[in-house]
Amino acid sequence: SENLEVEIKGVDMYVTLTTKGDYKYSSDNDVLLWNSIGHSEFKLGEEERLLEPGDLVYIPAGLEYEYKPTTARTYIVFAL
């Protein structure tokens, strides 16, 4: 087994109470996005899927992704 260690550079928690708007994001850091409550449409490149409560997504640094709420939601972003 390998001992891999990644430093968490930041953590942000967001609450979205509306389903309006299209959102595009990118980061200079690798990101873990935890869709903790509610549902969201997620698109990274050609891949599209509906995120459900508890889903965790890894997004490599520099890639643009779309993350649109379909219900009220809470999500947590970990910058690595």
C-alpha atoms as an extended CHARMM CRD file, in Angstrom:
* protein
*
        80  EXT
         1         1  SER       CA              0.0000000000        0.0000000000        0.0000000000  PROA      1               0.0000000000
         2         2  GLU       CA              1.0620000000        3.5430000000       -0.6330000000  PROA      2               0.0000000000
         3         3  ASN       CA              0.9450000000        6.2780000000        1.9650000000  PROA      3               0.0000000000
         4         4  LEU       CA             -0.6400000000        9.1670000000        0.1500000000  PROA      4               0.0000000000
         5         5  GLU       CA             -1.0200000000       12.4460000000        1.9410000000  PROA      5               0.0000000000
         6         6  VAL       CA             -2.9450000000       15.4110000000        0.5620000000  PROA      6               0.0000000000
         7         7  GLU       CA             -3.2040000000       18.6970000000        2.3570000000  PROA      7               0.0000000000
         8         8  ILE       CA             -6.6370000000       20.3180000000        2.4710000000  PROA      8               0.0000000000
         9         9  LYS       CA             -6.0560000000       23.9490000000        1.5070000000  PROA      9               0.0000000000
        10        10  GLY       CA             -9.5690000000       25.1740000000        2.1870000000  PROA      10              0.0000000000
        11        11  VAL       CA            -13.1400000000       24.1550000000        2.9030000000  PROA      11              0.0000000000
        12        12  ASP       CA            -16.2680000000       26.0940000000        1.9760000000  PROA      12              0.0000000000
        13        13  MET       CA            -19.9090000000       25.2630000000        2.6890000000  PROA      13              0.0000000000
        14        14  TYR       CA            -22.6990000000       26.6170000000        0.4980000000  PROA      14              0.0000000000
        15        15  VAL       CA            -26.4880000000       26.6190000000        0.7720000000  PROA      15              0.0000000000
        16        16  THR       CA            -28.6250000000       27.2670000000       -2.3070000000  PROA      16              0.0000000000
        17        17  LEU       CA            -32.3300000000       27.8780000000       -1.7450000000  PROA      17              0.0000000000
        18        18  THR       CA            -33.2380000000       28.5080000000       -5.3930000000  PROA      18              0.0000000000
        19        19  THR       CA            -32.9980000000       26.4910000000       -8.5930000000  PROA      19              0.0000000000
        20        20  LYS       CA            -32.3310000000       29.5580000000      -10.7610000000  PROA      20              0.0000000000
        21        21  GLY       CA            -29.1140000000       30.1400000000      -12.6200000000  PROA      21              0.0000000000
        22        22  ASP       CA            -26.4600000000       28.2210000000      -14.4800000000  PROA      22              0.0000000000
        23        23  TYR       CA            -23.1280000000       28.0590000000      -12.7400000000  PROA      23              0.0000000000
        24        24  LYS       CA            -19.7060000000       27.3100000000      -14.2170000000  PROA      24              0.0000000000
        25        25  TYR       CA            -16.6840000000       26.8630000000      -12.0160000000  PROA      25              0.0000000000
        26        26  SER       CA            -13.0030000000       26.0090000000      -12.1880000000  PROA      26              0.0000000000
        27        27  SER       CA            -10.2320000000       25.9920000000       -9.6250000000  PROA      27              0.0000000000
        28        28  ASP       CA             -6.4500000000       26.1750000000       -9.5320000000  PROA      28              0.0000000000
        29        29  ASN       CA             -6.6550000000       23.3100000000       -7.0240000000  PROA      29              0.0000000000
        30        30  ASP       CA             -7.9990000000       19.7750000000       -7.1850000000  PROA      30              0.0000000000
        31        31  VAL       CA            -11.4780000000       19.8120000000       -5.6560000000  PROA      31              0.0000000000
        32        32  LEU       CA            -13.6990000000       17.3600000000       -3.8070000000  PROA      32              0.0000000000
        33        33  LEU       CA            -17.3320000000       18.4370000000       -4.0620000000  PROA      33              0.0000000000
        34        34  TRP       CA            -19.7140000000       16.8210000000       -1.5810000000  PROA      34              0.0000000000
        35        35  ASN       CA            -23.3930000000       17.2510000000       -2.4890000000  PROA      35              0.0000000000
        36        36  SER       CA            -24.6150000000       16.7660000000        1.0770000000  PROA      36              0.0000000000
        37        37  ILE       CA            -28.3130000000       17.7680000000        0.8420000000  PROA      37              0.0000000000
        38        38  GLY       CA            -30.5800000000       18.1310000000       -2.1990000000  PROA      38              0.0000000000
        39        39  HSD       CA            -30.0880000000       17.3930000000       -5.8910000000  PROA      39              0.0000000000
        40        40  SER       CA            -27.9340000000       19.0630000000       -8.5410000000  PROA      40              0.0000000000
        41        41  GLU       CA            -27.1840000000       18.6500000000      -12.2240000000  PROA      41              0.0000000000
        42        42  PHE       CA            -23.4460000000       18.1830000000      -12.7070000000  PROA      42              0.0000000000
        43        43  LYS       CA            -21.4590000000       18.3410000000      -15.9460000000  PROA      43              0.0000000000
        44        44  LEU       CA            -17.7170000000       17.8000000000      -16.3980000000  PROA      44              0.0000000000
        45        45  GLY       CA            -16.6320000000       17.6520000000      -20.0240000000  PROA      45              0.0000000000
        46        46  GLU       CA            -19.0700000000       15.3700000000      -21.8420000000  PROA      46              0.0000000000
        47        47  GLU       CA            -20.1820000000       13.5860000000      -18.6530000000  PROA      47              0.0000000000
        48        48  GLU       CA            -23.5070000000       14.6870000000      -17.1740000000  PROA      48              0.0000000000
        49        49  ARG       CA            -25.2780000000       13.2600000000      -14.1430000000  PROA      49              0.0000000000
        50        50  LEU       CA            -27.7240000000       14.0790000000      -11.3670000000  PROA      50              0.0000000000
        51        51  LEU       CA            -26.0200000000       14.3500000000       -7.9960000000  PROA      51              0.0000000000
        52        52  GLU       CA            -28.0060000000       13.0180000000       -5.0640000000  PROA      52              0.0000000000
        53        53  PRO       CA            -27.5180000000       13.6210000000       -1.3320000000  PROA      53              0.0000000000
        54        54  GLY       CA            -24.2090000000       12.1350000000       -0.2210000000  PROA      54              0.0000000000
        55        55  ASP       CA            -22.5460000000       12.0570000000       -3.6630000000  PROA      55              0.0000000000
        56        56  LEU       CA            -18.8620000000       13.0110000000       -3.7170000000  PROA      56              0.0000000000
        57        57  VAL       CA            -17.1240000000       14.1590000000       -6.9080000000  PROA      57              0.0000000000
        58        58  TYR       CA            -13.3970000000       14.6230000000       -7.5960000000  PROA      58              0.0000000000
        59        59  ILE       CA            -12.5550000000       17.4550000000      -10.0110000000  PROA      59              0.0000000000
        60        60  PRO       CA             -8.9600000000       17.8740000000      -11.2180000000  PROA      60              0.0000000000
        61        61  ALA       CA             -7.4020000000       21.3600000000      -11.0960000000  PROA      61              0.0000000000
        62        62  GLY       CA             -8.1070000000       23.6400000000      -14.0340000000  PROA      62              0.0000000000
        63        63  LEU       CA            -11.1250000000       21.7760000000      -15.4400000000  PROA      63              0.0000000000
        64        64  GLU       CA            -14.3270000000       23.7570000000      -15.9010000000  PROA      64              0.0000000000
        65        65  TYR       CA            -17.5020000000       22.1490000000      -14.6040000000  PROA      65              0.0000000000
        66        66  GLU       CA            -21.1690000000       23.0870000000      -14.3420000000  PROA      66              0.0000000000
        67        67  TYR       CA            -23.1240000000       22.5890000000      -11.1290000000  PROA      67              0.0000000000
        68        68  LYS       CA            -26.7990000000       23.6140000000      -11.2000000000  PROA      68              0.0000000000
        69        69  PRO       CA            -29.2990000000       23.0870000000       -8.3550000000  PROA      69              0.0000000000
        70        70  THR       CA            -32.5180000000       21.2130000000       -9.1230000000  PROA      70              0.0000000000
        71        71  THR       CA            -33.7490000000       21.5150000000       -5.5070000000  PROA      71              0.0000000000
        72        72  ALA       CA            -32.6540000000       23.4820000000       -2.4690000000  PROA      72              0.0000000000
        73        73  ARG       CA            -29.2440000000       22.0720000000       -1.5570000000  PROA      73              0.0000000000
        74        74  THR       CA            -26.2040000000       22.2080000000        0.6590000000  PROA      74              0.0000000000
        75        75  TYR       CA            -22.7730000000       21.3260000000       -0.6140000000  PROA      75              0.0000000000
        76        76  ILE       CA            -19.2340000000       21.4050000000        0.7110000000  PROA      76              0.0000000000
        77        77  VAL       CA            -16.1450000000       22.0950000000       -1.4050000000  PROA      77              0.0000000000
        78        78  PHE       CA            -12.7160000000       20.8600000000       -0.3040000000  PROA      78              0.0000000000
        79        79  ALA       CA             -9.7410000000       22.4620000000       -2.0920000000  PROA      79              0.0000000000
        80        80  LEU       CA             -6.7870000000       20.0730000000       -2.1440000000  PROA      80              0.0000000000
